[in-house]
């Protein structure tokens, strides 16, 4: 089988050799022609292995005087009269194969059975006009073929024709009943001349698109087919014509010269195709080398970019480490360091008061020592927790909030509660912003509120998510500018970024409530 859409030099050689041998043991040119169309119909497939041709036809020009009665009557019908020239060439179907039963019997052709090749008939059949132009010298019926002239002519005259897209093509006029319903995509054929000056052609109507670069491989088929049918030229064209046993190749110098010429043309054409394909291969190799160089350069650029990105990543990591260290240093200085310094002052004052006998005031200072140490422990736990990686991607918003309450507030003696009425999947950026808002609110409670309990509420209601953090701490006056410090400023900025509604409720000695409401899409 040969994929006609990806025909190769190897396919051309093997298929051509098979065609050349189809004349062995035959008794007529018609028998060989039937073998040829059947072989091509069976062996030419598409890329999926299915039959590639809808119809294949083998034509031969036959002088009107050598047609049988059936074909003569058909020629009369086409012409509208009986010709008086027995030498009038008629383009005649010698063999046919196809997907319709009627396309496998030349006698069932309703129009193309035989066509007298006169200007009027040719005008109605544009494809045959091309044949006429190729072989115009021998289509002139007034010329009496000279063996020397015809031999020279038929040794140098061959061609391949190609209609790459049959839809709307003038060369395939039967669009409505043939091209469209049978999905005919391309036409390809090869044509040649015999010593008798008669023209043979093989036409393939394919159901797959035939690219132009495949066409050159079909040039050699004209010579391979010619070699197969040459012994029957003017001797036994149709099955009904008896083969003359007395006529051999050795007694027919014209056929011998024709065979030698055909072999010469076959070799020359194969050499030409090999050269053309070698040039194409060389061009492809040059293109591949060029692309290889480009890929190498691109790869080198990528490697350089990767190295630069790695350096930038390392620099960014180093900057992040420095910034984190600076932040920790500030936090330690602002909270834990000051708390430890206060512990030192309170402890020394307690010692002085105890030595002076003022036990009551010494106990007050010792109580301050305990309270300050407890606050320092809370802030220290907060700093340690913040050093741990954020677990939002693994445990989600609710899980991260519970971990925070357990790891920080729960270990510092503050009573905690997390209330959730539903769990939904939120975009990661929204989950992170909500967590950071809750984190800032909890940090404020831990550092400034002196709260005994804190609760976090996550409520899903009417396509909204509500986040509420409530503590029972000292509270503050919301009318005083900058109340709550930088933590509340960060909360407001994140709420604005989300497009959420934020309400902060607090009063001195009345605790604090931070409530955020955000519209969400649950579709």
C-alpha angles and dihedrals in degrees: 000000000000125000100228092200091056102034113170139195089257091052091050092052096046096042092046092051090051092050092050092056096050091091093065111118095000123139099203144019089247090060091051091046091053090050090051097051092043091050094049092044091053101039104040109084139162127248090278094052096254125134106282101198127068091192138000123193134188114207130189129181111237126185110250091239091061096052119107121240094268093055094042090054089051091050089051089053093051094046098037090227142052111265119228095208113088089189094062107126116235122195101227134186107238097173138002138184131180151133095278118072092232090055091066096063121063091204091064095060108117099199115003095051088109129344122195105229101231124134094259094053093041091053089060091050110051094181091060090048086066090054089050092051091049093051101025094138094062096038089067100100092202091071117093105213112247110207093225093046095044093046091053091044097048092047092058102033122086135115148179122224126200135188103189095189118026097184105105093358117146089215092067102044099173095082100146100049102028119015099044103038094043095042094236106186105172142003124216129172145158128220136191145164132249127214089259087064089247116139123226125192137179116206124194121196104199131199091210130065112264112212118220095241091063094056096077090065090066094061093087092051090074090062095041091053090044091054089052096051099033096095090060099049108132089346109076112355098153128039089245092061112090117235112241107235092194094061112083133171091255091057094050110069092177092059091045092053089046092051092048090048092048091051089049091050091046092054092044092049093047089050089050092050091047090051091048092049091045089054090049091048090048090050090050090048091050090050091048091050090050091048090047090055091047091048090049091051091045091049091050090050090049091050091050090048090049091051091048091047090049090051090048090048091051091047091049090048091050091048090048090051091050092047091048091049091050091049092050090047091052092047092048091048095045097045122007097032092050091046091052090048089052089049089055092051093046092048093051092047090050090052092052093048092047092051090050091051097248093133096162095057090041089057090052091054091046088054088053088051090055095046093047092048090051091051091047089052091052093051091045091054089049092053092048091050092050089056090063118090117261111259099199095116092053104036103019130224097306094046092048092050091050091049091051094050092047096045100044118014095031093053094049094057098259115137111237137194131183116197121191127170098185142002122225133168113254130187110273094242092054092047091051094049092048091049092049091051091051090045093053091048092050091046090054090050092049096046104036114012104066085214125177095201140017131187132196121204126194110185127178111203134155096344091312132107117214121200115191129177116189128181135175095222135123096293124200143234108272091198092065111092116252092012110173096024127236094333093069091045090056090048092053092048093052092046090053090049090055094044089238131150112246126195122180116193122185144134134181110285090000103092128238135273123193114189126183127184122194129181112231136188111235096178 
